[in-house]
Amino acid sequence: MAKTPQQSTVRSFADRIELWVRGKLWLQVVVALIAGVLVGTLIGPDLKWVDAGTADDIGRWLALPGKLFLGLITLVLEPLVFASIIQGLVGSSSGAELKRVGTRMLIFVVGTTILATAIGLMLAKVIEPGKRVAMPQQIAGAATTNRAPAKSPVAKKVPDYIVGLIPTNPTKAILDRDLLAIVIIAVLLGLAARQAGREQAEPFIKFMGALLSIAMAIVRWAMLLTPWAVFGLMAQAVSKVGLPTLVGLGTYCLTVLVGLVLIYCVYLLLVLVVARRNPLQFARDIASVQLLAFSTSSSAAVMPATIETAVSKLKVPERIASVVVPLGATINMAGTALYQAIAVMFLAQIGGVDLSTGDLALVVITLVAASIGAPGTPGISIVILSTVVAGFGIPTAGLVLILGVDRILDMSRTVVNVTGDLTACVLIRGSAKAKAAVAPVT
């Protein structure tokens, strides 16, 4: 039976829509994100359409694709990081280029982390979110009785921290899944392979190349689950937290989000001024991986997608992206540093602890060191935060107030962390191109 012109037009339009949706991963992720929030609200504590136990069971099943996605990524994360860093180091065209990449990455990480911490402290001092929250009586009592004498958490620990960065037991580092230690081992082995010479290190380099190819194949399988993973993880998170919980600590959440937006704007400004790129195009190019980072709350879990975005969309050479992104997923945590700075001030204001200028300077130093050494996994910020505030004599009882909204804020700061990794890629690529452009012809 022949199709009418109208039917042909509708079919053609449907085909175009299908191709468009298939080619727009970011669109699928956006739809999944919105659907996850809606479903989570329907089964969550706000509407109470189902009891808490049933909602928890439904949330577990909805999150199954997301758990599978994270499981596959976790399976290959360490070998992927290890092999990609070594391949990037041995693949660099010259020692000068390698030194340039490392130096610029270090300057970028330290500079943006210090700036983020300072912005967080400034916003918290001006807005004072801790003074706008009514403390429950039991928490207020604990805050006044559990106050410890303030002490410097940095002065005596920095030397031991630096020495502790060298992993003396590689097997233990792998078994403990210590990503920072694995990165350091990979950097040392990559540099040693360059020093040994291509001929002697060729078997090792080929093995790393094969390992990287196998890991990326598994990553591609995991990426097929991306929209379903985003939907399920968001639905489970919202069903547990509930939307009104976010409103209850609105000023605190708003302070953190304003700070993260400021850091994001700093990144776009760097892209415009230093890399001389269109920041709006840059934002569009990285939107899909940002949404994935938001849903997983882990810069480490989305590292393969971040590398792919840097290479395919931002046109960063693979030898640069394969070094910068794994390093960034491990040490570039400006969003986390900003969040912790605001949280420290928030808890200090709740507990009635006044921090002097010297204390604030130590807070900056401590948070920069803690953030740079923090693994890019969900929930790690709370662990760091509790340690830092205890070191400054700030009561930790108020932590219970921010646990309810930490998941959403964790998602938001992960977006900024991943954006920072991609910003570093284009800045370092831009500096490498500029260097090549002015190099004398021999």
ROROLUM-17969 format. One record per residue (C-alpha): x, y, z. Coordinates in Angstrom, 2 decimals. Example, Ala and Ser with C-alpha at 12.3 -4.5 7.8 and 13.67 -1.06 7.14 Angstrom:
+---------+---------+---------+
:       x :       y :       z :
+---------+---------+---------+
:   12.30 :   -4.50 :    7.80 :
:   13.67 :   -1.06 :    7.14 :
+---------+---------+---------+
% end
This chain:
+---------+---------+---------+
:       x :       y :       z :
+---------+---------+---------+
:    0.00 :    0.00 :    0.00 :
:    1.50 :    3.32 :   -1.08 :
:    2.02 :    6.01 :    1.52 :
:    0.24 :    9.31 :    1.18 :
:    2.35 :   12.48 :    0.92 :
:    1.28 :   13.36 :    4.45 :
:    2.39 :    9.94 :    5.77 :
:    5.72 :   10.25 :    3.96 :
:    6.25 :   13.69 :    5.44 :
:    5.44 :   12.47 :    8.96 :
:    7.71 :    9.42 :    8.55 :
:   10.54 :   11.57 :    7.22 :
:   10.12 :   14.00 :   10.09 :
:   10.09 :   11.11 :   12.61 :
:   13.26 :    9.69 :   11.06 :
:   14.99 :   13.05 :   11.34 :
:   13.92 :   13.38 :   14.97 :
:   15.19 :    9.85 :   15.72 :
:   18.57 :   10.55 :   14.13 :
:   18.79 :   13.88 :   15.94 :
:   18.06 :   12.30 :   19.33 :
:   20.51 :    9.47 :   18.71 :
:   23.25 :   11.94 :   17.85 :
:   22.56 :   14.22 :   20.84 :
:   23.76 :   12.42 :   23.94 :
:   23.44 :   15.63 :   25.92 :
:   19.74 :   15.80 :   25.01 :
:   19.18 :   12.24 :   26.18 :
:   20.96 :   13.06 :   29.45 :
:   18.87 :   16.22 :   29.96 :
:   15.63 :   14.30 :   29.38 :
:   16.81 :   11.54 :   31.73 :
:   17.79 :   14.11 :   34.36 :
:   14.38 :   15.81 :   34.32 :
:   12.55 :   12.47 :   34.27 :
:   14.63 :   11.25 :   37.20 :
:   13.76 :   14.32 :   39.28 :
:   10.04 :   13.91 :   38.49 :
:    9.97 :   10.19 :   39.30 :
:   12.03 :   10.73 :   42.45 :
:    9.57 :   13.40 :   43.61 :
:    6.59 :   11.10 :   42.95 :
:    7.97 :    8.26 :   45.06 :
:    9.83 :   10.43 :   47.57 :
:    8.89 :   11.76 :   51.02 :
:    7.20 :   14.90 :   49.62 :
:    4.04 :   13.38 :   48.09 :
:    4.14 :   10.14 :   50.11 :
:    2.37 :    8.17 :   47.39 :
:    4.29 :    5.11 :   48.56 :
:    5.70 :    4.22 :   51.96 :
:    9.36 :    4.76 :   52.73 :
:   10.31 :    1.07 :   52.45 :
:    8.66 :    0.64 :   49.06 :
:   10.21 :    3.90 :   47.82 :
:   13.62 :    2.64 :   48.87 :
:   13.10 :   -0.64 :   47.00 :
:   11.90 :    1.19 :   43.87 :
:   14.87 :    3.55 :   44.09 :
:   17.29 :    0.62 :   44.23 :
:   15.84 :   -0.91 :   41.06 :
:   15.76 :    2.44 :   39.27 :
:   19.40 :    3.02 :   40.18 :
:   20.46 :   -0.39 :   38.84 :
:   21.67 :    0.93 :   35.42 :
:   23.57 :    3.68 :   37.23 :
:   25.19 :    1.18 :   39.59 :
:   26.15 :   -1.00 :   36.60 :
:   27.58 :    2.06 :   34.85 :
:   29.65 :    3.01 :   37.91 :
:   30.67 :   -0.63 :   38.39 :
:   32.04 :   -0.93 :   34.85 :
:   33.89 :    2.38 :   35.16 :
:   35.26 :    1.42 :   38.57 :
:   36.43 :   -1.91 :   37.14 :
:   38.76 :   -0.23 :   34.65 :
:   39.43 :    3.09 :   36.43 :
:   42.84 :    2.26 :   37.89 :
:   44.28 :    0.58 :   34.76 :
:   42.79 :    3.35 :   32.64 :
:   44.41 :    6.09 :   34.73 :
:   47.69 :    4.17 :   34.93 :
:   47.95 :    3.39 :   31.23 :
:   46.69 :    6.76 :   29.96 :
:   49.19 :    8.75 :   32.02 :
:   52.10 :    6.56 :   30.96 :
:   51.04 :    6.69 :   27.30 :
:   50.72 :   10.47 :   27.52 :
:   54.15 :   10.85 :   29.09 :
:   56.02 :    8.60 :   26.70 :
:   54.05 :    9.99 :   23.76 :
:   55.07 :   13.60 :   24.39 :
:   57.20 :   14.83 :   21.56 :
:   59.90 :   16.30 :   23.77 :
:   61.02 :   16.70 :   27.34 :
:   60.45 :   20.44 :   27.03 :
:   56.79 :   19.90 :   26.10 :
:   56.34 :   17.50 :   29.01 :
:   57.86 :   20.00 :   31.43 :
:   55.66 :   22.75 :   30.02 :
:   52.50 :   20.67 :   30.46 :
:   53.39 :   19.68 :   34.03 :
:   54.34 :   23.20 :   35.07 :
:   51.22 :   24.80 :   33.61 :
:   48.98 :   22.13 :   35.14 :
:   50.50 :   22.69 :   38.58 :
:   50.14 :   26.47 :   38.31 :
:   46.54 :   26.11 :   37.13 :
:   45.54 :   23.70 :   39.92 :
:   47.15 :   25.62 :   42.77 :
:   46.02 :   29.02 :   41.47 :
:   42.37 :   28.10 :   40.87 :
:   42.12 :   26.13 :   44.13 :
:   43.44 :   29.08 :   46.17 :
:   41.07 :   31.42 :   44.32 :
:   38.10 :   29.09 :   44.90 :
:   38.86 :   28.82 :   48.62 :
:   39.19 :   32.59 :   48.95 :
:   35.89 :   33.15 :   47.10 :
:   34.15 :   30.64 :   49.35 :
:   35.41 :   32.29 :   52.55 :
:   34.49 :   35.75 :   51.25 :
:   30.94 :   34.73 :   50.27 :
:   30.35 :   32.96 :   53.59 :
:   31.65 :   35.95 :   55.53 :
:   29.39 :   38.39 :   53.63 :
:   26.21 :   36.28 :   53.42 :
:   26.65 :   34.54 :   56.82 :
:   24.50 :   31.48 :   56.03 :
:   25.18 :   29.95 :   59.44 :
:   23.41 :   32.81 :   61.20 :
:   20.26 :   32.31 :   59.12 :
:   19.59 :   28.75 :   60.26 :
:   17.58 :   27.85 :   63.34 :
:   19.63 :   25.27 :   65.24 :
:   17.74 :   22.29 :   66.70 :
:   18.14 :   22.33 :   70.49 :
:   20.03 :   19.04 :   70.70 :
:   22.51 :   20.15 :   68.03 :
:   22.97 :   23.57 :   69.62 :
:   23.73 :   21.92 :   72.96 :
:   26.27 :   19.61 :   71.40 :
:   27.89 :   22.54 :   69.61 :
:   28.54 :   24.43 :   72.83 :
:   29.75 :   21.45 :   74.84 :
:   31.90 :   19.72 :   72.23 :
:   34.03 :   22.70 :   71.32 :
:   37.72 :   21.84 :   71.14 :
:   40.61 :   24.28 :   71.50 :
:   41.66 :   25.63 :   68.12 :
:   45.00 :   24.45 :   66.83 :
:   46.93 :   24.56 :   63.60 :
:   46.14 :   21.50 :   61.50 :
:   48.92 :   22.27 :   59.03 :
:   52.22 :   23.24 :   60.61 :
:   53.17 :   19.80 :   61.94 :
:   51.54 :   17.68 :   59.26 :
:   52.82 :   19.17 :   55.99 :
:   56.27 :   17.42 :   56.02 :
:   54.68 :   14.04 :   56.81 :
:   52.03 :   14.65 :   54.15 :
:   54.69 :   15.35 :   51.50 :
:   56.70 :   12.25 :   52.42 :
:   53.50 :   10.19 :   52.48 :
:   52.80 :   11.07 :   48.85 :
:   55.47 :    8.59 :   47.75 :
:   53.75 :    5.17 :   47.61 :
:   56.28 :    2.77 :   49.15 :
:   54.02 :   -0.24 :   48.55 :
:   52.55 :   -0.20 :   45.01 :
:   50.59 :   -3.40 :   45.61 :
:   48.88 :   -1.89 :   48.66 :
:   48.08 :    1.28 :   46.68 :
:   46.36 :   -0.81 :   43.99 :
:   44.47 :   -2.98 :   46.48 :
:   43.36 :    0.11 :   48.44 :
:   42.34 :    1.80 :   45.15 :
:   44.37 :    4.85 :   46.19 :
:   44.01 :    6.91 :   43.02 :
:   46.53 :    9.58 :   44.03 :
:   49.18 :    6.93 :   44.75 :
:   48.44 :    5.22 :   41.42 :
:   48.84 :    8.55 :   39.60 :
:   52.19 :    9.16 :   41.28 :
:   53.40 :    5.64 :   40.40 :
:   52.28 :    6.13 :   36.79 :
:   54.07 :    9.48 :   36.53 :
:   57.30 :    8.02 :   37.94 :
:   57.17 :    4.97 :   35.64 :
:   56.29 :    7.10 :   32.61 :
:   59.22 :    9.44 :   33.23 :
:   61.52 :    6.47 :   33.84 :
:   60.36 :    4.87 :   30.56 :
:   61.27 :    8.06 :   28.70 :
:   64.64 :    8.13 :   30.41 :
:   65.33 :    4.47 :   29.59 :
:   64.86 :    5.08 :   25.88 :
:   62.27 :    3.96 :   23.37 :
:   64.02 :    0.75 :   22.35 :
:   64.47 :   -0.62 :   25.87 :
:   60.99 :    0.46 :   27.03 :
:   59.14 :   -0.63 :   23.86 :
:   57.60 :   -3.85 :   25.34 :
:   56.35 :   -1.93 :   28.38 :
:   54.94 :    0.87 :   26.21 :
:   53.14 :   -1.60 :   23.91 :
:   51.65 :   -3.37 :   26.93 :
:   50.35 :   -0.05 :   28.29 :
:   48.87 :    0.74 :   24.87 :
:   47.04 :   -2.61 :   24.78 :
:   45.81 :   -2.13 :   28.35 :
:   44.48 :    1.33 :   27.47 :
:   42.65 :    0.02 :   24.38 :
:   40.99 :   -2.78 :   26.37 :
:   39.95 :   -0.38 :   29.15 :
:   38.46 :    2.06 :   26.65 :
:   36.44 :   -0.78 :   25.04 :
:   34.82 :   -1.50 :   28.41 :
:   34.22 :    2.23 :   28.88 :
:   32.37 :    2.35 :   25.55 :
:   30.08 :   -0.44 :   26.80 :
:   29.40 :    1.54 :   29.95 :
:   28.60 :    4.69 :   28.00 :
:   25.65 :    2.90 :   26.35 :
:   24.00 :    3.01 :   29.79 :
:   24.54 :    6.74 :   30.28 :
:   20.95 :    8.06 :   29.90 :
:   19.51 :    5.23 :   31.99 :
:   22.22 :    5.71 :   34.60 :
:   21.46 :    9.43 :   34.90 :
:   17.72 :    8.75 :   35.20 :
:   18.08 :    6.08 :   37.86 :
:   20.67 :    7.84 :   40.01 :
:   18.70 :   11.10 :   40.00 :
:   15.42 :    9.34 :   40.81 :
:   17.02 :    7.53 :   43.75 :
:   18.73 :   10.66 :   45.07 :
:   15.58 :   12.82 :   44.96 :
:   13.43 :   10.03 :   46.44 :
:   15.76 :    9.95 :   49.45 :
:   16.39 :   13.66 :   49.95 :
:   13.09 :   15.26 :   48.91 :
:   12.79 :   18.71 :   47.40 :
:   11.73 :   20.58 :   50.59 :
:   14.95 :   19.47 :   52.27 :
:   16.82 :   21.68 :   49.82 :
:   14.62 :   24.67 :   50.66 :
:   15.24 :   24.30 :   54.40 :
:   18.91 :   25.21 :   53.96 :
:   18.28 :   27.53 :   51.04 :
:   20.71 :   30.28 :   52.04 :
:   23.54 :   27.83 :   52.60 :
:   22.86 :   26.05 :   49.30 :
:   22.55 :   29.36 :   47.47 :
:   25.88 :   30.54 :   48.86 :
:   27.61 :   27.40 :   47.59 :
:   25.91 :   27.57 :   44.19 :
:   26.77 :   31.27 :   43.74 :
:   30.40 :   30.46 :   44.51 :
:   30.43 :   27.58 :   42.02 :
:   28.93 :   29.82 :   39.34 :
:   31.68 :   32.39 :   39.99 :
:   34.37 :   29.74 :   39.57 :
:   32.66 :   28.56 :   36.38 :
:   32.73 :   32.15 :   35.08 :
:   36.44 :   32.35 :   35.95 :
:   37.03 :   29.26 :   33.80 :
:   35.11 :   30.77 :   30.88 :
:   37.12 :   33.99 :   31.26 :
:   40.37 :   32.01 :   31.14 :
:   39.16 :   30.22 :   28.02 :
:   38.43 :   33.58 :   26.39 :
:   41.50 :   35.54 :   27.49 :
:   44.24 :   32.90 :   27.68 :
:   43.13 :   30.22 :   25.20 :
:   41.44 :   32.80 :   22.90 :
:   38.39 :   30.58 :   22.35 :
:   34.70 :   31.34 :   22.22 :
:   33.56 :   30.58 :   25.79 :
:   29.96 :   29.95 :   24.69 :
:   31.08 :   27.33 :   22.19 :
:   33.33 :   25.83 :   24.87 :
:   30.32 :   25.62 :   27.21 :
:   28.23 :   23.91 :   24.54 :
:   30.99 :   21.41 :   23.73 :
:   31.33 :   20.23 :   27.33 :
:   27.63 :   20.25 :   28.29 :
:   27.09 :   16.49 :   27.93 :
:   30.01 :   15.49 :   30.14 :
:   28.95 :   18.13 :   32.70 :
:   25.51 :   16.54 :   32.92 :
:   27.10 :   13.12 :   33.35 :
:   29.34 :   14.50 :   36.10 :
:   26.29 :   16.03 :   37.80 :
:   24.47 :   12.71 :   37.90 :
:   27.41 :   10.57 :   39.07 :
:   29.00 :   13.06 :   41.52 :
:   32.40 :   11.66 :   40.54 :
:   35.01 :   13.34 :   38.36 :
:   36.93 :   10.06 :   38.39 :
:   33.97 :    8.05 :   37.07 :
:   33.48 :   10.39 :   34.10 :
:   37.18 :   10.65 :   33.33 :
:   36.94 :    8.55 :   30.13 :
:   34.11 :   10.76 :   28.86 :
:   36.12 :   13.86 :   29.83 :
:   39.12 :   12.65 :   27.80 :
:   36.85 :   11.87 :   24.84 :
:   35.29 :   15.34 :   25.03 :
:   38.69 :   17.02 :   25.21 :
:   39.99 :   15.13 :   22.18 :
:   36.93 :   14.97 :   19.90 :
:   35.12 :   18.23 :   20.70 :
:   37.80 :   20.57 :   22.06 :
:   40.47 :   19.25 :   19.64 :
:   43.06 :   18.82 :   22.37 :
:   45.88 :   16.43 :   21.34 :
:   45.46 :   13.04 :   22.97 :
:   48.97 :   13.16 :   24.39 :
:   47.96 :   16.25 :   26.40 :
:   44.43 :   15.14 :   27.36 :
:   45.62 :   11.72 :   28.51 :
:   47.95 :   13.39 :   31.03 :
:   45.95 :   16.46 :   32.08 :
:   42.54 :   14.82 :   32.63 :
:   43.69 :   11.93 :   34.90 :
:   45.82 :   14.36 :   36.89 :
:   42.91 :   16.79 :   37.05 :
:   40.46 :   14.11 :   38.19 :
:   42.84 :   13.45 :   41.09 :
:   44.20 :   16.84 :   42.15 :
:   42.09 :   19.55 :   40.47 :
:   39.28 :   20.09 :   43.00 :
:   38.52 :   23.82 :   42.99 :
:   34.77 :   23.18 :   43.32 :
:   35.37 :   20.96 :   46.33 :
:   37.68 :   23.54 :   47.92 :
:   35.07 :   26.29 :   47.53 :
:   32.34 :   24.11 :   49.02 :
:   34.50 :   23.18 :   51.99 :
:   35.47 :   26.79 :   52.63 :
:   31.80 :   27.82 :   52.79 :
:   30.94 :   24.77 :   54.92 :
:   33.74 :   25.56 :   57.39 :
:   32.45 :   29.12 :   57.81 :
:   28.86 :   27.84 :   58.01 :
:   29.71 :   25.44 :   60.84 :
:   31.83 :   28.08 :   62.60 :
:   28.92 :   30.55 :   62.49 :
:   26.51 :   27.92 :   63.81 :
:   28.90 :   27.01 :   66.64 :
:   29.66 :   30.65 :   67.49 :
:   33.38 :   30.30 :   66.69 :
:   35.09 :   33.45 :   65.42 :
:   37.96 :   32.76 :   63.05 :
:   40.76 :   35.32 :   62.99 :
:   42.59 :   36.46 :   59.87 :
:   45.38 :   34.02 :   60.72 :
:   42.86 :   31.22 :   61.11 :
:   41.36 :   32.04 :   57.70 :
:   44.82 :   31.94 :   56.12 :
:   45.37 :   28.50 :   57.64 :
:   41.95 :   27.42 :   56.40 :
:   43.01 :   28.35 :   52.86 :
:   46.28 :   26.41 :   53.14 :
:   44.59 :   23.38 :   54.72 :
:   41.74 :   23.21 :   52.22 :
:   44.07 :   23.63 :   49.24 :
:   46.23 :   20.73 :   50.46 :
:   43.21 :   18.59 :   51.38 :
:   41.36 :   19.27 :   48.12 :
:   44.39 :   18.56 :   45.93 :
:   44.87 :   15.21 :   47.65 :
:   41.19 :   14.25 :   47.67 :
:   39.98 :   11.40 :   45.45 :
:   37.27 :   12.34 :   42.97 :
:   34.59 :   10.09 :   44.47 :
:   31.13 :   10.85 :   45.91 :
:   30.91 :   11.85 :   49.58 :
:   34.65 :   12.31 :   50.19 :
:   34.17 :   16.02 :   50.96 :
:   32.25 :   15.29 :   54.17 :
:   35.13 :   13.17 :   55.45 :
:   37.65 :   15.93 :   54.68 :
:   35.35 :   18.60 :   56.11 :
:   34.88 :   16.87 :   59.46 :
:   38.65 :   16.53 :   59.83 :
:   39.35 :   20.16 :   58.93 :
:   36.73 :   21.73 :   61.20 :
:   37.83 :   19.58 :   64.15 :
:   41.38 :   20.82 :   63.63 :
:   40.23 :   24.43 :   64.04 :
:   38.18 :   23.77 :   67.15 :
:   34.87 :   24.14 :   65.30 :
:   32.04 :   21.90 :   66.61 :
:   31.20 :   19.08 :   64.22 :
:   27.68 :   18.58 :   65.57 :
:   26.29 :   20.92 :   62.90 :
:   27.42 :   18.53 :   60.16 :
:   24.08 :   16.77 :   60.47 :
:   22.39 :   19.88 :   59.07 :
:   24.26 :   19.79 :   55.77 :
:   24.23 :   16.03 :   55.20 :
:   20.72 :   16.21 :   53.75 :
:   21.74 :   18.55 :   50.94 :
:   25.28 :   17.31 :   50.45 :
:   24.33 :   15.00 :   47.59 :
:   22.94 :   17.83 :   45.46 :
:   25.86 :   20.12 :   46.25 :
:   28.26 :   17.24 :   45.59 :
:   26.75 :   16.92 :   42.12 :
:   27.15 :   20.65 :   41.51 :
:   30.76 :   20.92 :   42.62 :
:   31.69 :   17.85 :   40.54 :
:   30.47 :   19.77 :   37.47 :
:   32.88 :   22.58 :   38.32 :
:   35.75 :   20.16 :   38.95 :
:   35.26 :   18.50 :   35.54 :
:   34.92 :   21.91 :   33.88 :
:   38.25 :   22.83 :   35.45 :
:   39.90 :   19.72 :   33.98 :
:   38.66 :   20.61 :   30.48 :
:   39.65 :   24.25 :   30.95 :
:   43.16 :   23.13 :   31.84 :
:   43.25 :   21.04 :   28.65 :
:   42.43 :   23.96 :   26.36 :
:   44.73 :   26.36 :   28.23 :
:   47.68 :   23.99 :   28.03 :
:   46.90 :   23.19 :   24.39 :
:   46.70 :   26.92 :   23.63 :
:   50.03 :   27.60 :   25.30 :
:   51.61 :   24.72 :   23.37 :
:   50.29 :   26.10 :   20.05 :
:   51.54 :   29.58 :   20.91 :
:   54.93 :   28.17 :   21.77 :
:   55.08 :   26.32 :   18.47 :
:   54.01 :   29.43 :   16.57 :
:   56.90 :   31.53 :   17.91 :
:   59.50 :   28.77 :   17.73 :
:   62.41 :   29.69 :   15.44 :
:   62.69 :   27.82 :   12.15 :
:   65.82 :   25.69 :   11.99 :
+---------+---------+---------+
% end
